Amino acid sequence: MTIPEQKTAVRAAAETQQQDAVAVAAPAFVPACPGAGKTYVITSRHLQSSRRLLRKGRALISFTRVARDQMARRCRQAGRADLVQAPHFIGTLDSFLWEFLVKPRRKPDPVPRLLESWANIKALVEGMDREIPLHRFPMTLDPSHNSAHGLVAWDKLDYDTRQLIDGSSYHRTVWEEKILATRKSWCEQGYFTGHEVRAVALWNLRNAEVAAGLLPPLRSRFAEIIVDEAQDCSAADLAILQLLHDAGLPLVLVGDPDQAIYAWRGAEPQALGAFAARLSPTPHRLTGNWRSSPVICQLAATLRTGQRPPDTSVVRDDDVPVLLLPTQFAAAGSRHLHSPTSTGIVDAFRALTEEYAVPAENCLVTAYKYATLPGVTREKPNTNMITSLAWARTVAHTPGASGDDLARACAIAVRVLFGYWYPGQAGGPDRIVAAHRLAAGQVNRTAFAFLHSLPAPHKEWGPQVWQAMKAWPALPGAAPQNGKGRPAGKPTLSRPQPATGMRTNIVHQLKGDEADGVLLLLPDAGSVQRWATADPATDEVLRVWYVAVTRARRLAAVAVPEQETDALARLLASHQVPVRVA
């Protein structure tokens, strides 16, 4: 068989897998490798729906707004705008649980609100010897216990929050009582985050009387529920899905257990595997990778469990080897040096992408932690408002700042201005916007204009900010009260890191993303030993690396400590992965 004939056969086999997944009867589990075309399969299945349905729609559920919008956009592009409207549903898991399992049981007053995070409002744990924002306390929800609120995940605290708690005169049990009471107080005001939504949804489904009112409308409206990125389901999510399955709602789960990288919120591949086996004993696998080259598929196979053969590269024939970059890692990301040339590691990577005709603007640099990344200046947690505002001002003046950072910067500016203009008004900015009938676009434009007007932060920046706040044209309904809302203290200034000229983000922020070239930074000693001996089924770090390299279409590069480069080269070569030590 000639090479063109082989590629034709490979494509036909991958298309057959996709068609089988589109047609499989629910309940079903569809394990999908990276680049398998999950969104295509899900939307193709949805596009088969009849028009003008009164009931028996389909729910398409994902974990991100990006995936939600992509599925909705494909339906509209296919001329089926009806598929994004009732009786169908396209949205995140949080919004699905909220709309159908929580909100129907809430009183209309106060108006119930679903928040992405407690950081969206000024929710503080107060009344102790220090104030700490509520969103700094991650929560855990064990579905095997009947706890209505869950518990604080003390082992998941970030360093700064842990330091504050350890320095407090109050015991953690006292803090936990105060944290739970604070959450309950905000819930009584109508505010919920995804954690509270899951806790309430579980309670509602387990209460026979309540479930009797919630489940019949769901069974009437939906003939099928598809869950995308199912590997991100927590134990609580799976418990909810199990209850929906037991109630007769047909489920289709699509995902890749090898990409389960959210253990901190309870997502474990073994739990998904057990649930999927109960749902459908025969999985319908997608093993054709429409994104990555054969070399990258071979590299990825060394980072997953089960000794499975590499996925099949469907459309690419690039033969660029995996590039290993010997690196001298520094404490700050901007000072990582490429050992052979003593240049910055990103500059060395850029030169290599040019050598292989891979445009640098189509590449990205990633790592497990923000601290490893060059060109990233992060907002410090638990900072005072003046420091947060200084960070926001820096982001607003940074060319190429990420959309997430710009959105966070805008939210900080809105909180600062609203704290001055609308002092003492209950609730977060969304309640103030609704109460005064403000246009969201106008609010955001005002916030960004204010940030751009501020001078560069310095230690005596506070008085300048206060003068700017008093002089700034207020929005309708504003009623400042003297010095209320004035940001206190002095900003703690972070040194901005020079931009790299490439997209840069941690792996957890790259799910669903892809690029022609990817550079993965592995600064820790022992990384190669871990690669060689650890089990991806139980070691989430290997799965994080797997997600990173599978973002690449044509070129994958790995920067490791220079003394470990040869060991990684030998390891990959032993698995027939083409390698070049650059």
Secondary structure, DSSP 8 states (H G I E B T S, - for coil): --HHHHHHHHHHHHHHHHHHHHH--SSEEEEB-TTS-HHHHHHHHHHTS-SS-SS-EEEEEESSHHHHHHHHHHHHHTT-GGGGSTT-EEEEHHHHHIIIIIGGGS-SSS--EE-S-GGGTT-EE-SSSS-EEGGGS-EE--TTS--SS-EE-GGG--HHHHHHHHTSSS-HHHHHHHHHHHHHHHHHTTEE-HHHHHHHHHHHHHSHHHHHHHHHHHHHHEEEEEESSGGG--HHHHHHHHHHHHTT--EEEEE-GGG---GGGT--HHHHHHHHHHH-SS---B-EESSS-HHHHHHHHTTSSS-----EE-S------EEEEEEE--SSGGG-EETTTTEEHHHHHHHHHHHTT--GGGEEEEESSGGG-TT-----TT--HHHHHHHHHHHHTSTT--HHHHHHHHHHHHHHHHHHHSTT-SS-HHHHHHHTT--HHHHHHHHHHHHHHS----TT-HHHHHHHHHHS---TT----TTTT---S-----------SSEEEEGGG-TT--EEEEEEE--STTHHHHHHHS-TTT-HHHHHHHHHHTTEEEEEEEEEEGGGHHHHHHHHHHTT--EEE-
